[in-house]
């Protein structure tokens, strides 16, 4: 199943608080989409910095990366990066 197919399915949902209108990269965990800011994540995480240097798929006109983390783990990580501890 391609990302384009998954992106258009009704079961794939934008995260309610971590899907920013001005985000420039999409991370997908399971059926949850996070639209976040590439520069912020790369600045604070060498894992994301390395990820963003890899090839990505395009979805909704943005770079799109599938992640293996759970939705809950991604929420915690992104909340720390955006809001601090």
Secondary structure, 3 states (H helix, E strand, C coil): CCHHHHHHCCCCEEEEEEECCCCCEEEEECCEEEEECHHHHHHHCHHHHHHHCCCCEEECCEEEEEECCCHHHHHHHHHHHHHCC
